[in-house]
Amino acid sequence: MNKLRSLSTRLKTPKFRYGQKIAIENIHVADVILQIAAMKGASAVLKQEHKKLNLNEIEDMQDDLQDMFEDMEEINEVIYF
């Protein structure tokens, strides 16, 4: 926090050189470029993983889980009622 205040104060003083301002802007641009590269990489990985998914298998698994849940409900009704 103190660093930000110090930087803010320096930016407002006439002693602050134009070259320093450009250097800070270049750092910001470099950060944005790295963020974009990271997002592109993550997007590519997500696309690859999405291709591996088989929606029919997922639906079958959900159906099996629903059947098991219904069986458990029947067992609970017999035991507790």
Backbone atoms as SQL, in Angstrom:
CREATE TABLE atoms (id INTEGER PRIMARY KEY, chain TEXT, resi INTEGER, resn TEXT, atom TEXT, x REAL, y REAL, z REAL);
INSERT INTO atoms VALUES
  (1, 'A', 1, 'MET', 'N', 0.827, -1.184, 0.000),
  (2, 'A', 1, 'MET', 'CA', 0.000, 0.000, 0.000),
  (3, 'A', 1, 'MET', 'C', 0.875, 1.253, 0.000),
  (4, 'A', 2, 'ASN', 'N', 1.921, 1.215, 0.808),
  (5, 'A', 2, 'ASN', 'CA', 2.833, 2.352, 0.853),
  (6, 'A', 2, 'ASN', 'C', 3.526, 2.557, -0.485),
  (7, 'A', 3, 'LYS', 'N', 3.819, 1.446, -1.167),
  (8, 'A', 3, 'LYS', 'CA', 4.462, 1.561, -2.476),
  (9, 'A', 3, 'LYS', 'C', 3.546, 2.274, -3.466),
  (10, 'A', 4, 'LEU', 'N', 2.245, 1.953, -3.378),
  (11, 'A', 4, 'LEU', 'CA', 1.289, 2.597, -4.278),
  (12, 'A', 4, 'LEU', 'C', 1.197, 4.093, -3.991),
  (13, 'A', 5, 'ARG', 'N', 1.177, 4.447, -2.718),
  (14, 'A', 5, 'ARG', 'CA', 1.136, 5.874, -2.362),
  (15, 'A', 5, 'ARG', 'C', 2.385, 6.581, -2.848),
  (16, 'A', 6, 'SER', 'N', 3.520, 5.936, -2.650),
  (17, 'A', 6, 'SER', 'CA', 4.785, 6.518, -3.075),
  (18, 'A', 6, 'SER', 'C', 4.802, 6.721, -4.591),
  (19, 'A', 7, 'LEU', 'N', 4.345, 5.699, -5.313),
  (20, 'A', 7, 'LEU', 'CA', 4.293, 5.794, -6.772),
  (21, 'A', 7, 'LEU', 'C', 3.334, 6.891, -7.196),
  (22, 'A', 8, 'SER', 'N', 2.188, 6.956, -6.541),
  (23, 'A', 8, 'SER', 'CA', 1.199, 7.979, -6.861),
  (24, 'A', 8, 'SER', 'C', 1.771, 9.375, -6.638),
  (25, 'A', 9, 'THR', 'N', 2.472, 9.550, -5.529),
  (26, 'A', 9, 'THR', 'CA', 3.090, 10.841, -5.229),
  (27, 'A', 9, 'THR', 'C', 4.138, 11.194, -6.279),
  (28, 'A', 10, 'ARG', 'N', 4.957, 10.208, -6.647),
  (29, 'A', 10, 'ARG', 'CA', 6.001, 10.443, -7.650),
  (30, 'A', 10, 'ARG', 'C', 5.401, 10.793, -9.001),
  (31, 'A', 11, 'LEU', 'N', 4.280, 10.161, -9.335),
  (32, 'A', 11, 'LEU', 'CA', 3.653, 10.441, -10.623),
  (33, 'A', 11, 'LEU', 'C', 3.127, 11.869, -10.689),
  (34, 'A', 12, 'LYS', 'N', 2.752, 12.408, -9.541),
  (35, 'A', 12, 'LYS', 'CA', 2.175, 13.748, -9.506),
  (36, 'A', 12, 'LYS', 'C', 3.238, 14.852, -9.459),
  (37, 'A', 13, 'THR', 'N', 4.471, 14.508, -9.154),
  (38, 'A', 13, 'THR', 'CA', 5.513, 15.523, -9.058),
  (39, 'A', 13, 'THR', 'C', 6.099, 15.809, -10.434),
  (40, 'A', 14, 'PRO', 'N', 6.500, 17.061, -10.653),
  (41, 'A', 14, 'PRO', 'CA', 7.076, 17.401, -11.961),
  (42, 'A', 14, 'PRO', 'C', 8.412, 16.722, -12.222),
  (43, 'A', 15, 'LYS', 'N', 9.046, 16.202, -11.164),
  (44, 'A', 15, 'LYS', 'CA', 10.345, 15.553, -11.328),
  (45, 'A', 15, 'LYS', 'C', 10.229, 14.201, -12.030),
  (46, 'A', 16, 'PHE', 'N', 9.041, 13.689, -12.026),
  (47, 'A', 16, 'PHE', 'CA', 8.839, 12.373, -12.629),
  (48, 'A', 16, 'PHE', 'C', 9.121, 12.461, -14.119),
  (49, 'A', 17, 'ARG', 'N', 9.988, 11.641, -14.577),
  (50, 'A', 17, 'ARG', 'CA', 10.407, 11.704, -15.977),
  (51, 'A', 17, 'ARG', 'C', 9.456, 10.944, -16.889),
  (52, 'A', 18, 'TYR', 'N', 9.357, 11.441, -18.076),
  (53, 'A', 18, 'TYR', 'CA', 8.494, 10.828, -19.087),
  (54, 'A', 18, 'TYR', 'C', 8.901, 9.378, -19.337),
  (55, 'A', 19, 'GLY', 'N', 10.193, 9.111, -19.336),
  (56, 'A', 19, 'GLY', 'CA', 10.682, 7.755, -19.568),
  (57, 'A', 19, 'GLY', 'C', 10.213, 6.771, -18.517),
  (58, 'A', 20, 'GLN', 'N', 10.101, 7.219, -17.277),
  (59, 'A', 20, 'GLN', 'CA', 9.616, 6.344, -16.213),
  (60, 'A', 20, 'GLN', 'C', 8.150, 6.005, -16.427),
  (61, 'A', 21, 'LYS', 'N', 7.397, 7.003, -16.886),
  (62, 'A', 21, 'LYS', 'CA', 5.977, 6.760, -17.157),
  (63, 'A', 21, 'LYS', 'C', 5.827, 5.718, -18.265),
  (64, 'A', 22, 'ILE', 'N', 6.629, 5.847, -19.299),
  (65, 'A', 22, 'ILE', 'CA', 6.588, 4.882, -20.406),
  (66, 'A', 22, 'ILE', 'C', 6.989, 3.495, -19.910),
  (67, 'A', 23, 'ALA', 'N', 7.982, 3.427, -19.043),
  (68, 'A', 23, 'ALA', 'CA', 8.417, 2.134, -18.505),
  (69, 'A', 23, 'ALA', 'C', 7.284, 1.467, -17.735),
  (70, 'A', 24, 'ILE', 'N', 6.560, 2.242, -16.941),
  (71, 'A', 24, 'ILE', 'CA', 5.429, 1.683, -16.181),
  (72, 'A', 24, 'ILE', 'C', 4.345, 1.204, -17.133),
  (73, 'A', 25, 'GLU', 'N', 4.061, 1.982, -18.168),
  (74, 'A', 25, 'GLU', 'CA', 3.056, 1.576, -19.149),
  (75, 'A', 25, 'GLU', 'C', 3.491, 0.306, -19.881),
  (76, 'A', 26, 'ASN', 'N', 4.787, 0.198, -20.181),
  (77, 'A', 26, 'ASN', 'CA', 5.295, -1.007, -20.839),
  (78, 'A', 26, 'ASN', 'C', 5.138, -2.235, -19.948),
  (79, 'A', 27, 'ILE', 'N', 5.353, -2.060, -18.647),
  (80, 'A', 27, 'ILE', 'CA', 5.161, -3.169, -17.708),
  (81, 'A', 27, 'ILE', 'C', 3.703, -3.593, -17.713),
  (82, 'A', 28, 'HIS', 'N', 2.809, -2.625, -17.721),
  (83, 'A', 28, 'HIS', 'CA', 1.374, -2.929, -17.750),
  (84, 'A', 28, 'HIS', 'C', 1.013, -3.688, -19.025),
  (85, 'A', 29, 'VAL', 'N', 1.525, -3.239, -20.150),
  (86, 'A', 29, 'VAL', 'CA', 1.260, -3.912, -21.430),
  (87, 'A', 29, 'VAL', 'C', 1.796, -5.342, -21.397),
  (88, 'A', 30, 'ALA', 'N', 2.983, -5.517, -20.834),
  (89, 'A', 30, 'ALA', 'CA', 3.561, -6.861, -20.740),
  (90, 'A', 30, 'ALA', 'C', 2.687, -7.762, -19.869),
  (91, 'A', 31, 'ASP', 'N', 2.153, -7.215, -18.769),
  (92, 'A', 31, 'ASP', 'CA', 1.258, -7.989, -17.909),
  (93, 'A', 31, 'ASP', 'C', -0.001, -8.413, -18.656),
  (94, 'A', 32, 'VAL', 'N', -0.556, -7.498, -19.420),
  (95, 'A', 32, 'VAL', 'CA', -1.762, -7.810, -20.193),
  (96, 'A', 32, 'VAL', 'C', -1.458, -8.894, -21.226),
  (97, 'A', 33, 'ILE', 'N', -0.317, -8.810, -21.868),
  (98, 'A', 33, 'ILE', 'CA', 0.075, -9.820, -22.866),
  (99, 'A', 33, 'ILE', 'C', 0.211, -11.185, -22.203),
  (100, 'A', 34, 'LEU', 'N', 0.809, -11.234, -21.009),
  (101, 'A', 34, 'LEU', 'CA', 0.930, -12.505, -20.285),
  (102, 'A', 34, 'LEU', 'C', -0.439, -13.056, -19.890),
  (103, 'A', 35, 'GLN', 'N', -1.339, -12.182, -19.469),
  (104, 'A', 35, 'GLN', 'CA', -2.685, -12.617, -19.101),
  (105, 'A', 35, 'GLN', 'C', -3.417, -13.206, -20.304),
  (106, 'A', 36, 'ILE', 'N', -3.280, -12.557, -21.443),
  (107, 'A', 36, 'ILE', 'CA', -3.928, -13.058, -22.659),
  (108, 'A', 36, 'ILE', 'C', -3.344, -14.408, -23.056),
  (109, 'A', 37, 'ALA', 'N', -2.035, -14.549, -22.968),
  (110, 'A', 37, 'ALA', 'CA', -1.396, -15.826, -23.300),
  (111, 'A', 37, 'ALA', 'C', -1.873, -16.924, -22.355),
  (112, 'A', 38, 'ALA', 'N', -2.009, -16.604, -21.083),
  (113, 'A', 38, 'ALA', 'CA', -2.491, -17.593, -20.115),
  (114, 'A', 38, 'ALA', 'C', -3.929, -17.996, -20.424),
  (115, 'A', 39, 'MET', 'N', -4.762, -17.040, -20.789),
  (116, 'A', 39, 'MET', 'CA', -6.152, -17.353, -21.123),
  (117, 'A', 39, 'MET', 'C', -6.241, -18.208, -22.385),
  (118, 'A', 40, 'LYS', 'N', -5.387, -17.913, -23.368),
  (119, 'A', 40, 'LYS', 'CA', -5.377, -18.727, -24.588),
  (120, 'A', 40, 'LYS', 'C', -4.958, -20.163, -24.272),
  (121, 'A', 41, 'GLY', 'N', -3.942, -20.308, -23.428),
  (122, 'A', 41, 'GLY', 'CA', -3.492, -21.647, -23.035),
  (123, 'A', 41, 'GLY', 'C', -4.573, -22.414, -22.297),
  (124, 'A', 42, 'ALA', 'N', -5.235, -21.733, -21.372),
  (125, 'A', 42, 'ALA', 'CA', -6.312, -22.381, -20.612),
  (126, 'A', 42, 'ALA', 'C', -7.455, -22.774, -21.540),
  (127, 'A', 43, 'SER', 'N', -7.760, -21.916, -22.487),
  (128, 'A', 43, 'SER', 'CA', -8.828, -22.207, -23.443),
  (129, 'A', 43, 'SER', 'C', -8.501, -23.445, -24.270),
  (130, 'A', 44, 'ALA', 'N', -7.261, -23.557, -24.711),
  (131, 'A', 44, 'ALA', 'CA', -6.853, -24.715, -25.510),
  (132, 'A', 44, 'ALA', 'C', -6.965, -26.000, -24.700),
  (133, 'A', 45, 'VAL', 'N', -6.547, -25.958, -23.446),
  (134, 'A', 45, 'VAL', 'CA', -6.624, -27.144, -22.589),
  (135, 'A', 45, 'VAL', 'C', -8.083, -27.523, -22.351),
  (136, 'A', 46, 'LEU', 'N', -8.926, -26.533, -22.082),
  (137, 'A', 46, 'LEU', 'CA', -10.345, -26.821, -21.858),
  (138, 'A', 46, 'LEU', 'C', -10.989, -27.449, -23.098),
  (139, 'A', 47, 'LYS', 'N', -10.622, -26.955, -24.278),
  (140, 'A', 47, 'LYS', 'CA', -11.163, -27.528, -25.508),
  (141, 'A', 47, 'LYS', 'C', -10.740, -28.985, -25.661),
  (142, 'A', 48, 'GLN', 'N', -9.469, -29.282, -25.364),
  (143, 'A', 48, 'GLN', 'CA', -8.982, -30.663, -25.464),
  (144, 'A', 48, 'GLN', 'C', -9.724, -31.568, -24.485),
  (145, 'A', 49, 'GLU', 'N', -9.875, -31.100, -23.264),
  (146, 'A', 49, 'GLU', 'CA', -10.555, -31.907, -22.250),
  (147, 'A', 49, 'GLU', 'C', -12.032, -32.086, -22.582),
  (148, 'A', 50, 'HIS', 'N', -12.642, -31.065, -23.149),
  (149, 'A', 50, 'HIS', 'CA', -14.049, -31.160, -23.518),
  (150, 'A', 50, 'HIS', 'C', -14.266, -32.226, -24.584),
  (151, 'A', 51, 'LYS', 'N', -13.307, -32.366, -25.493),
  (152, 'A', 51, 'LYS', 'CA', -13.407, -33.388, -26.544),
  (153, 'A', 51, 'LYS', 'C', -13.381, -34.795, -25.945),
  (154, 'A', 52, 'LYS', 'N', -12.738, -34.954, -24.811),
  (155, 'A', 52, 'LYS', 'CA', -12.633, -36.260, -24.172),
  (156, 'A', 52, 'LYS', 'C', -13.933, -36.672, -23.482),
  (157, 'A', 53, 'LEU', 'N', -14.792, -35.697, -23.205),
  (158, 'A', 53, 'LEU', 'CA', -16.036, -36.007, -22.504),
  (159, 'A', 53, 'LEU', 'C', -17.002, -36.726, -23.430),
  (160, 'A', 54, 'ASN', 'N', -17.637, -37.731, -22.892),
  (161, 'A', 54, 'ASN', 'CA', -18.665, -38.448, -23.623),
  (162, 'A', 54, 'ASN', 'C', -19.981, -38.183, -22.907),
  (163, 'A', 55, 'LEU', 'N', -20.831, -37.377, -23.515),
  (164, 'A', 55, 'LEU', 'CA', -22.076, -36.990, -22.865),
  (165, 'A', 55, 'LEU', 'C', -22.991, -38.181, -22.595),
  (166, 'A', 56, 'ASN', 'N', -22.946, -39.181, -23.458),
  (167, 'A', 56, 'ASN', 'CA', -23.781, -40.371, -23.231),
  (168, 'A', 56, 'ASN', 'C', -23.361, -41.099, -21.962),
  (169, 'A', 57, 'GLU', 'N', -22.051, -41.192, -21.721),
  (170, 'A', 57, 'GLU', 'CA', -21.568, -41.836, -20.499),
  (171, 'A', 57, 'GLU', 'C', -21.999, -41.054, -19.260),
  (172, 'A', 58, 'ILE', 'N', -21.946, -39.740, -19.361),
  (173, 'A', 58, 'ILE', 'CA', -22.353, -38.904, -18.228),
  (174, 'A', 58, 'ILE', 'C', -23.844, -39.073, -17.956),
  (175, 'A', 59, 'GLU', 'N', -24.647, -39.080, -19.011),
  (176, 'A', 59, 'GLU', 'CA', -26.084, -39.275, -18.835),
  (177, 'A', 59, 'GLU', 'C', -26.378, -40.645, -18.243),
  (178, 'A', 60, 'ASP', 'N', -25.668, -41.674, -18.707),
  (179, 'A', 60, 'ASP', 'CA', -25.855, -43.022, -18.159),
  (180, 'A', 60, 'ASP', 'C', -25.505, -43.059, -16.678),
  (181, 'A', 61, 'MET', 'N', -24.413, -42.395, -16.311),
  (182, 'A', 61, 'MET', 'CA', -24.004, -42.362, -14.917),
  (183, 'A', 61, 'MET', 'C', -25.054, -41.638, -14.072),
  (184, 'A', 62, 'GLN', 'N', -25.599, -40.537, -14.582),
  (185, 'A', 62, 'GLN', 'CA', -26.638, -39.821, -13.855),
  (186, 'A', 62, 'GLN', 'C', -27.888, -40.689, -13.692),
  (187, 'A', 63, 'ASP', 'N', -28.242, -41.415, -14.729),
  (188, 'A', 63, 'ASP', 'CA', -29.390, -42.318, -14.643),
  (189, 'A', 63, 'ASP', 'C', -29.154, -43.401, -13.601),
  (190, 'A', 64, 'ASP', 'N', -27.944, -43.971, -13.595),
  (191, 'A', 64, 'ASP', 'CA', -27.609, -44.995, -12.602),
  (192, 'A', 64, 'ASP', 'C', -27.686, -44.439, -11.188),
  (193, 'A', 65, 'LEU', 'N', -27.173, -43.229, -11.005),
  (194, 'A', 65, 'LEU', 'CA', -27.231, -42.608, -9.677),
  (195, 'A', 65, 'LEU', 'C', -28.672, -42.333, -9.264),
  (196, 'A', 66, 'GLN', 'N', -29.501, -41.898, -10.201),
  (197, 'A', 66, 'GLN', 'CA', -30.905, -41.663, -9.897),
  (198, 'A', 66, 'GLN', 'C', -31.597, -42.962, -9.508),
  (199, 'A', 67, 'ASP', 'N', -31.300, -44.044, -10.215),
  (200, 'A', 67, 'ASP', 'CA', -31.871, -45.352, -9.879),
  (201, 'A', 67, 'ASP', 'C', -31.439, -45.784, -8.480),
  (202, 'A', 68, 'MET', 'N', -30.161, -45.585, -8.176),
  (203, 'A', 68, 'MET', 'CA', -29.668, -45.965, -6.844),
  (204, 'A', 68, 'MET', 'C', -30.336, -45.120, -5.757),
  (205, 'A', 69, 'PHE', 'N', -30.546, -43.840, -6.025),
  (206, 'A', 69, 'PHE', 'CA', -31.203, -42.969, -5.069),
  (207, 'A', 69, 'PHE', 'C', -32.639, -43.434, -4.824),
  (208, 'A', 70, 'GLU', 'N', -33.339, -43.799, -5.881),
  (209, 'A', 70, 'GLU', 'CA', -34.711, -44.288, -5.749),
  (210, 'A', 70, 'GLU', 'C', -34.743, -45.593, -4.971),
  (211, 'A', 71, 'ASP', 'N', -33.771, -46.481, -5.213),
  (212, 'A', 71, 'ASP', 'CA', -33.680, -47.732, -4.450),
  (213, 'A', 71, 'ASP', 'C', -33.465, -47.441, -2.966),
  (214, 'A', 72, 'MET', 'N', -32.610, -46.476, -2.665),
  (215, 'A', 72, 'MET', 'CA', -32.349, -46.114, -1.265),
  (216, 'A', 72, 'MET', 'C', -33.610, -45.562, -0.599),
  (217, 'A', 73, 'GLU', 'N', -34.383, -44.788, -1.346),
  (218, 'A', 73, 'GLU', 'CA', -35.627, -44.246, -0.797),
  (219, 'A', 73, 'GLU', 'C', -36.598, -45.380, -0.471),
  (220, 'A', 74, 'GLU', 'N', -36.690, -46.370, -1.351),
  (221, 'A', 74, 'GLU', 'CA', -37.571, -47.517, -1.107),
  (222, 'A', 74, 'GLU', 'C', -37.127, -48.284, 0.132),
  (223, 'A', 75, 'ILE', 'N', -35.833, -48.502, 0.259),
  (224, 'A', 75, 'ILE', 'CA', -35.296, -49.211, 1.423),
  (225, 'A', 75, 'ILE', 'C', -35.604, -48.423, 2.696),
  (226, 'A', 76, 'ASN', 'N', -35.412, -47.116, 2.672),
  (227, 'A', 76, 'ASN', 'CA', -35.709, -46.282, 3.838),
  (228, 'A', 76, 'ASN', 'C', -37.183, -46.326, 4.200),
  (229, 'A', 77, 'GLU', 'N', -38.057, -46.350, 3.202),
  (230, 'A', 77, 'GLU', 'CA', -39.496, -46.425, 3.485),
  (231, 'A', 77, 'GLU', 'C', -39.838, -47.744, 4.174),
  (232, 'A', 78, 'VAL', 'N', -39.236, -48.828, 3.720),
  (233, 'A', 78, 'VAL', 'CA', -39.498, -50.136, 4.325),
  (234, 'A', 78, 'VAL', 'C', -38.965, -50.179, 5.758),
  (235, 'A', 79, 'ILE', 'N', -37.799, -49.632, 5.972),
  (236, 'A', 79, 'ILE', 'CA', -37.172, -49.684, 7.300),
  (237, 'A', 79, 'ILE', 'C', -37.894, -48.770, 8.285),
  (238, 'A', 80, 'TYR', 'N', -38.215, -47.559, 7.894),
  (239, 'A', 80, 'TYR', 'CA', -38.700, -46.568, 8.849),
  (240, 'A', 80, 'TYR', 'C', -40.215, -46.396, 8.891),
  (241, 'A', 81, 'PHE', 'N', -40.958, -47.079, 8.045),
  (242, 'A', 81, 'PHE', 'CA', -42.410, -46.922, 8.086),
  (243, 'A', 81, 'PHE', 'C', -43.118, -48.204, 8.265);
